[in-house]
Amino acid sequence: MALVKDWSSSTKLIGGHLYTAVAVLLLGSISGCTPDTGGRVHLAGTVTLGGTMLDQGTIEFHPLSEGSITGGAIRDGRFEIPAATGALPGKYEVRIYSTAVDENVDANVLAPPGEESELPPPSERINKRYNVESELTADVPEGGASDLSFELDA
């Protein structure tokens, strides 16, 4: 009988610790524990070219003061940059690029090392006033931005 009594006591003790551990984990997840982003924030928005959503490209945010450049892909007129790789709050020059896709070029063909490719370099579809000589700017607020919109003339 003593064996059963001891087993029962130790089971209650282990069970009690288990419930405590689960409660602590749940409270930690509910309290909003998130990874440290170093102050960077989430950015998202849209890009149109000549009134239609830009099918593909890249967007870059260059800080007007100190800081790092960040950016991401544009797909079907939309971009999203998570806080982990996002921007610090502040003012940025925005650069948008999109190269023309040549339907006649086999993307799987590569020139051997050391030889020049016969393929012409891809042509940029976006006017340089939106990239290398950009006139675009964005203010990134403390809480991030999910509604940035860039309307480019064709």
C-alpha positions as CSV (number, residue, x, y, z in Angstrom):
1,M,0.0,0.0,0.0
2,A,2.9,2.4,0.8
3,L,4.2,1.8,-2.7
4,V,0.9,3.0,-4.3
5,K,0.8,5.9,-1.9
6,D,4.3,7.1,-2.9
7,W,3.6,6.6,-6.6
8,S,0.5,8.7,-6.3
9,S,2.3,11.5,-4.4
10,S,5.2,11.7,-7.0
11,T,2.7,11.7,-9.9
12,K,0.9,14.6,-8.3
13,L,4.2,16.4,-7.9
14,I,5.2,15.8,-11.5
15,G,1.7,16.7,-12.8
16,G,1.8,19.9,-10.8
17,H,5.1,21.0,-12.3
18,L,3.9,20.0,-15.8
19,Y,0.8,22.2,-15.4
20,T,3.0,25.1,-14.2
21,A,5.4,24.8,-17.1
22,V,2.5,24.8,-19.6
23,A,0.9,27.8,-18.0
24,V,4.2,29.7,-18.1
25,L,4.6,28.9,-21.8
26,L,1.1,30.0,-22.6
27,L,1.5,33.3,-20.8
28,G,4.7,33.9,-22.6
29,S,3.1,33.4,-26.0
30,I,0.1,35.5,-25.1
31,S,2.1,38.4,-23.7
32,G,3.4,39.2,-27.2
33,C,6.9,37.9,-27.1
34,T,8.3,38.8,-30.5
35,P,11.8,38.6,-31.9
36,D,13.9,41.8,-31.6
37,T,13.9,43.6,-34.9
38,G,16.4,46.3,-33.8
39,G,13.7,48.9,-34.4
40,R,13.1,47.9,-38.0
41,V,9.4,48.0,-39.1
42,H,7.3,46.2,-41.6
43,L,6.7,47.8,-45.1
44,A,4.1,46.8,-47.7
45,G,2.3,48.5,-50.6
46,T,1.7,48.6,-54.3
47,V,3.5,49.7,-57.4
48,T,1.8,50.7,-60.7
49,L,3.4,51.4,-64.1
50,G,1.3,53.4,-66.5
51,G,-1.8,52.8,-64.4
52,T,-1.5,49.0,-64.2
53,M,0.1,46.8,-61.5
54,L,3.8,46.2,-62.1
55,D,4.1,42.5,-62.9
56,Q,7.6,42.0,-61.5
57,G,10.5,44.0,-60.2
58,T,12.4,45.1,-57.1
59,I,12.0,48.0,-54.7
60,E,14.7,49.5,-52.5
61,F,14.6,52.0,-49.6
62,H,17.7,54.1,-49.3
63,P,17.9,56.1,-46.0
64,L,18.4,59.9,-46.5
65,S,20.4,59.8,-43.2
66,E,22.4,57.0,-41.6
67,G,21.1,53.5,-41.9
68,S,21.0,50.4,-44.1
69,I,19.3,49.9,-47.4
70,T,16.5,47.5,-47.5
71,G,14.2,46.2,-50.2
72,G,12.2,43.3,-51.6
73,A,10.5,41.8,-54.6
74,I,7.5,43.2,-56.4
75,R,5.1,40.6,-57.7
76,D,1.8,41.4,-59.3
77,G,2.1,45.0,-58.2
78,R,2.6,44.2,-54.5
79,F,5.6,44.2,-52.2
80,E,6.0,43.2,-48.6
81,I,9.2,43.6,-46.4
82,P,8.9,41.9,-43.0
83,A,10.2,43.8,-39.9
84,A,13.1,41.4,-39.6
85,T,14.6,42.9,-42.8
86,G,12.5,46.1,-42.8
87,A,13.5,49.8,-42.4
88,L,14.1,52.0,-39.4
89,P,11.6,54.8,-39.1
90,G,12.6,57.9,-41.1
91,K,12.8,59.4,-44.6
92,Y,13.9,57.3,-47.6
93,E,14.7,57.6,-51.2
94,V,12.8,54.8,-53.0
95,R,14.2,53.1,-56.1
96,I,12.2,50.7,-58.3
97,Y,13.6,48.4,-61.0
98,S,12.0,46.0,-63.4
99,T,13.9,44.4,-66.3
100,A,12.1,43.4,-69.5
101,V,11.7,39.7,-69.9
102,D,12.8,38.4,-73.3
103,E,10.5,35.6,-74.3
104,N,12.9,34.4,-77.0
105,V,15.8,33.7,-74.6
106,D,16.2,30.3,-72.9
107,A,16.9,31.1,-69.3
108,N,18.5,27.7,-68.8
109,V,21.3,28.4,-71.2
110,L,24.5,29.8,-69.6
111,A,27.8,30.6,-71.1
112,P,30.8,28.6,-69.9
113,P,33.1,30.4,-67.4
114,G,35.4,32.8,-69.1
115,E,33.4,33.1,-72.3
116,E,31.2,36.1,-73.1
117,S,27.5,35.5,-73.3
118,E,25.8,36.1,-76.6
119,L,22.8,37.3,-74.7
120,P,22.2,41.0,-74.6
121,P,21.9,42.5,-71.1
122,P,18.3,42.9,-69.9
123,S,16.8,46.3,-70.5
124,E,15.3,48.3,-67.7
125,R,11.6,49.0,-68.1
126,I,11.4,51.7,-65.5
127,N,12.5,55.3,-66.2
128,K,15.7,56.3,-64.4
129,R,13.9,59.0,-62.5
130,Y,12.4,56.2,-60.4
131,N,15.7,54.3,-59.7
132,V,19.2,55.6,-60.4
133,E,18.1,59.2,-60.4
134,S,15.0,58.6,-58.2
135,E,12.6,61.3,-57.4
136,L,10.6,59.0,-55.1
137,T,10.6,59.3,-51.3
138,A,8.8,57.6,-48.5
139,D,8.3,58.5,-44.8
140,V,8.5,55.3,-42.7
141,P,6.5,55.8,-39.5
142,E,7.3,54.2,-36.1
143,G,4.6,51.5,-36.5
144,G,5.6,50.6,-40.1
145,A,3.5,51.1,-43.2
146,S,1.2,48.7,-45.0
147,D,-0.3,51.1,-47.5
148,L,2.6,52.6,-49.4
149,S,1.7,53.4,-53.0
150,F,4.0,54.3,-55.9
151,E,2.4,55.3,-59.2
152,L,5.0,55.4,-62.0
153,D,4.5,57.0,-65.4
154,A,5.2,54.6,-68.3
